[in-house]
């Protein structure tokens, strides 16, 4: 039985999970208006850490401030807090760290900040290594970079790892901090509200952003009376809209499929509430209401927490899960702060006041750029054996392989000859073998490499096996692993906001700064509604393992993906497989 052993939240509201919950229950928020901060034109509303509070907390824990970035300090503090109530030695080889984040130390790209950290610290893999080094953990950390569902994706991956008996404990941390990079990016989409956000309300006009770090430790516990009251992760699923990289499906295809897969063979009679993503953007809230309606769950109480914390990006999936656990223990459905009058097409059961509940479980929903959606069901253990839904192990077969570098391309061992190299090679391969997807020219280097490689691979599969292309399917996952991720796109976008006299943040440039957009592009092109995820590792040594874990998820029968690394526009490598 996979259970929560301990947890801790570091947020602008408070330090500690229960302390944060009490602030939320009291209706508190740290959302404030910031005018001219970081030289960003105009104002924005956000929830940001008090630097003195963070400094004093680091001093108490003897964390050298000069050695760690703000992002890393917040992560370390959240893990220290969680370890206090868990009998776990983080130095053990039986403990794995999973870090969930959208952009980590992205502010290190800003030349105006006078950064003193090595340039490689902008990589989430290097930042994660520095964090685990503090705890003397011997294992390479796993980084989940799956846009706004990262925190929930990381918890799903942790449960799969524990169910496969690969580690005894998994420490999951979701974290993000705000910077001009992130604020300007969301502003470029016209998605930021000038006032306090109003989730699901008829007058909602956008989101507020926030920063936080939230840690949860999972482990295997026996089904016995001593576990009474333990929080158990019973099931979870990730599904893609296969609709658009920056706009949610109007029919909520991904969210509905994630809910359906999560709740299959599950008893929902004791669900206290659905904790929604609830960003207060026009289309996301509408999409979630449609998904809940399609599931016939409008009667179940629902709530959102963005009005208290803002949208904390990679932290939100963990933070909001922990606050929801506290609420169920307190027999409370928390009010959706900022909500007054329903402003979505489905009449879901929201409230602007706290309500009592007798339920002992809750459902968590998340969605994000790249068409990704996730859902997870959490339940209090009540002497009824609960097991994580995990497909029976079977043998896996890599049916097709492609290796693509800036100078050569081979599919199933057959070389594609050309004198072109670098980006001209990708252009040649597109114009020679694909030709019918002009969106290719708008993509960043990561997506161009991944798109070309996946297209050639899928064409090889189609020719060899007679597999029909472009047919909607949910049984195929898309899993990519890399080290640098979207760093090329990050640098390109940073150039657009680097100077106030030449400030032109572009939504089309910002969207590609999320590496999981590649998984969305492949899903959209091929009508794949299955799981899509982007992981970050130092090397491609365990790519097959990550892909195979996705295959063991119920309903998944094949996976396309693999290792993809982009140094710059003229240095790249992709080794992709189709595994069945």
Secondary structure as UniProt FT lines:
FT   STRAND          2..11
FT   HELIX           17..25
FT   TURN            26..27
FT   STRAND          31..35
FT   HELIX           37..39
FT   STRAND          43..47
FT   HELIX           51..60
FT   TURN            61..62
FT   HELIX           65..67
FT   HELIX           70..83
FT   TURN            84..85
FT   TURN            90..91
FT   TURN            93..94
FT   STRAND          95..100
FT   TURN            104..105
FT   HELIX           106..109
FT   HELIX           111..113
FT   HELIX           119..122
FT   HELIX           124..134
FT   TURN            135..136
FT   STRAND          142..144
FT   HELIX           147..149
FT   HELIX           150..163
FT   TURN            164..165
FT   STRAND          169..176
FT   HELIX           180..188
FT   TURN            189..190
FT   TURN            199..200
FT   TURN            202..203
FT   STRAND          209..210
FT   STRAND          212..220
FT   HELIX           225..227
FT   TURN            228..229
FT   STRAND          231..240
FT   TURN            250..251
FT   HELIX           253..263
FT   TURN            264..265
FT   TURN            269..270
FT   STRAND          271..275
FT   HELIX           282..294
FT   TURN            295..296
FT   TURN            298..299
FT   STRAND          301..303
FT   HELIX           306..309
FT   HELIX           313..315
FT   HELIX           316..329
FT   TURN            330..331
FT   STRAND          332..333
FT   TURN            337..338
FT   STRAND          355..356
FT   STRAND          361..368
FT   HELIX           369..371
FT   STRAND          372..380
FT   STRAND          398..405
FT   STRAND          409..411
FT   TURN            412..413
FT   STRAND          414..416
FT   HELIX           423..433
FT   HELIX           438..442
FT   HELIX           445..465
FT   STRAND          476..482
FT   TURN            485..486
FT   HELIX           487..497
FT   HELIX           500..502
FT   HELIX           507..510
FT   HELIX           511..513
FT   TURN            515..516
FT   HELIX           517..526
FT   STRAND          532..536
FT   TURN            541..542
FT   HELIX           543..551
FT   TURN            554..555
FT   STRAND          558..568
FT   TURN            569..570
FT   STRAND          571..579
//
